[in-house]
Amino acid sequence: MSYKDDLKKWVLQAVEANGGTANLVEVAKHVWAHHENDLRAHGDGFYTWQYDMRWAAQDLRDDGIFVAADQAPRGIWQKRAMAA
């Protein structure tokens, strides 16, 4: 799995762990707490992961997994409710 795919997975896990809604700091804390060693192993990614996770969240929005930015409170990443 690529670094980009890892970050998308980790951002999604962080939002889910926070009840489906989280802000940037909550996501960063969760990712760091659960994937510090993985981040350190990603070479240059270690220095850019907090920037890169914003793009991962945008990808999750583009994929329809997260609510669009204009439909969620400012600064909040929110998982879209999936139809059963």
C-alpha positions in Angstrom: 0.0 0.0 0.0 1.3 3.5 -0.8 1.9 6.3 1.6 -1.0 8.2 0.1 -3.3 5.2 0.6 -2.1 4.7 4.1 -2.9 8.3 5.0 -6.4 8.0 3.6 -7.0 4.9 5.6 -5.6 6.5 8.8 -7.6 9.7 8.4 -10.7 7.7 7.9 -10.0 5.6 10.9 -9.4 8.7 13.0 -12.7 10.3 12.0 -14.5 7.0 12.6 -12.9 6.6 16.0 -14.2 10.1 16.9 -17.8 9.2 16.1 -17.7 10.2 12.4 -16.8 13.8 12.9 -13.4 15.3 13.8 -11.3 18.4 13.4 -7.7 18.5 12.1 -6.1 18.4 15.6 -8.2 15.4 16.7 -7.2 13.5 13.5 -3.6 14.4 13.8 -3.5 13.2 17.4 -5.1 9.9 16.5 -2.9 9.3 13.5 0.3 10.1 15.6 -0.9 7.9 18.5 -1.6 4.9 16.3 0.9 5.3 13.5 4.0 7.2 14.8 6.3 4.3 13.8 4.7 4.1 10.3 5.1 7.8 9.8 8.7 7.7 10.9 9.4 4.9 8.4 8.0 7.0 5.4 11.2 9.0 4.9 10.3 12.5 3.7 6.6 11.7 4.5 7.6 12.1 8.1 8.1 15.8 7.6 5.0 16.4 5.5 2.4 14.0 7.0 0.2 16.7 8.6 0.1 18.6 5.2 -0.4 15.3 3.3 -3.3 14.2 5.5 -5.3 17.3 4.4 -5.0 16.1 0.9 -6.0 12.6 2.0 -9.1 14.2 3.6 -9.8 16.0 0.3 -9.5 12.7 -1.6 -12.0 11.1 0.8 -14.3 14.0 0.0 -13.8 13.5 -3.7 -14.5 9.8 -3.3 -17.8 10.6 -1.5 -16.7 9.1 1.8 -16.5 12.5 3.6 -19.1 15.2 3.4 -18.2 18.0 1.0 -16.5 21.0 2.6 -19.4 23.3 1.9 -21.8 20.9 3.6 -19.9 20.4 6.9 -19.0 22.9 9.6 -15.8 24.8 8.9 -12.7 22.9 9.9 -14.6 19.6 10.4 -14.1 16.4 8.5 -17.3 14.4 8.6 -17.9 10.9 7.3 -20.9 10.7 5.0 -23.8 8.4 6.3 -23.9 5.5 4.0 -27.2 4.2 2.8 -28.1 0.7 4.0 
